[in-house]
Amino acid sequence: MRQLGELEAEIMDRVWSWGRPATAREVLNDLLKKRPIAYSTVKTVADILCDKGMLTREKDGRAWVYRATCTRQQYTAARMQDALSGSSDAAGVMASFVEQITPGEAEALRAALRAAKRRQAP
């Protein structure tokens, strides 16, 4: 899964944070709090995100409503998997990663591994 561009990431961040479908107008209004941007730019990038499979859209009256196709966590996990699969030394990459994480992150990783093991048990 490709890394998102700056505006793509900002749009996805809002849809993920809100936890609900959103219109391009809603995203625009929130983006305008931080910087000037045109509605057509937000709409175009939202449509590009649809083409990339990150958002779906459906008509609601005259507006398109955009919905995330995955969670932020699923997206991040897919990016991590891409990084691992792109290396000829996945074990080395994981070892380097583990050396850099905080104790809290290490505990979260252990908990995730335990949960995955329970789900895989017959």
C-alpha positions in Angstrom: 0.0 0.0 0.0 1.5 3.3 -1.0 2.2 6.1 1.3 -0.3 8.9 1.2 0.5 12.4 -0.1 0.2 15.3 2.3 -3.3 16.3 1.4 -4.4 12.7 1.0 -3.2 12.1 4.6 -5.0 15.2 5.9 -8.2 14.1 4.3 -7.9 10.5 5.6 -6.9 11.8 9.1 -10.2 13.7 9.3 -12.4 10.8 8.1 -10.6 8.4 10.4 -10.7 10.8 13.4 -14.4 11.6 12.9 -15.3 7.9 12.7 -18.1 8.5 10.2 -18.6 9.3 6.5 -18.0 12.9 5.5 -18.6 15.2 2.6 -15.8 17.1 0.8 -17.4 20.3 2.1 -17.0 19.1 5.7 -13.4 18.2 5.1 -12.8 21.5 3.4 -14.3 23.5 6.3 -12.0 21.7 8.7 -8.9 22.2 6.5 -9.7 25.9 6.1 -9.1 26.3 9.9 -5.4 25.8 9.1 -4.8 26.9 5.6 -6.5 28.2 2.5 -7.6 25.5 0.0 -10.2 25.3 -2.7 -13.2 23.0 -2.6 -12.3 21.6 -6.0 -8.9 20.5 -4.7 -10.4 18.7 -1.8 -13.0 17.1 -4.0 -10.4 16.0 -6.6 -8.1 14.5 -3.9 -11.0 12.7 -2.3 -11.9 11.2 -5.7 -8.3 10.1 -6.2 -8.5 8.4 -2.8 -11.6 6.6 -4.1 -9.6 5.5 -7.2 -6.8 4.2 -4.9 -9.4 2.2 -2.8 -8.9 4.3 0.4 -12.4 5.8 0.3 -15.7 4.9 -1.2 -18.4 7.4 -2.1 -22.1 7.5 -2.5 -24.5 10.2 -3.5 -26.5 11.9 -0.8 -28.7 14.5 -2.4 -26.3 16.7 -4.4 -23.3 15.8 -2.4 -20.9 12.9 -2.4 -20.4 11.2 1.0 -17.0 9.6 1.5 -16.3 6.6 3.7 -13.0 5.1 4.7 -12.5 1.5 3.4 -10.1 0.6 6.2 -9.2 1.9 9.6 -6.1 3.9 10.4 -4.7 0.8 12.1 -5.3 -1.4 9.1 -3.6 1.2 6.8 -0.6 1.5 9.1 -0.3 -2.3 9.4 -0.4 -2.7 5.6 2.4 -0.1 5.3 4.4 -2.0 7.9 3.8 -5.2 6.0 5.0 -3.5 2.7 8.2 -2.4 4.5 8.8 -6.0 5.7 8.1 -7.7 2.4 10.3 -5.1 0.6 13.3 -6.3 2.5 15.5 -9.4 1.9 16.1 -9.5 5.7 12.7 -9.2 7.4 14.1 -10.6 10.7 16.8 -7.9 10.7 14.2 -5.2 10.0 12.1 -6.4 12.8 15.1 -6.6 15.2 16.0 -3.0 14.4 12.4 -1.9 14.9 12.2 -3.6 18.3 15.4 -2.0 19.4 13.8 1.4 18.7 10.4 1.1 20.4 9.6 2.2 23.9 8.8 -0.2 26.8 5.1 0.6 26.4 5.2 -0.1 22.7 7.1 -3.4 23.4 4.3 -4.4 25.8 1.7 -3.6 23.2 3.6 -5.7 20.7 3.7 -8.6 23.1 0.0 -8.3 23.8 -0.8 -8.2 20.1 1.3 -11.4 19.6 -0.5 -13.1 22.4 -3.9 -12.1 21.0 -2.9 -13.3 17.5 -1.7 -16.6 18.9 -5.0 -17.1 20.7 -7.0 -16.3 17.4 -4.9 -18.9 15.5 -5.2 -21.7 18.1 -7.5 -24.5 16.9 
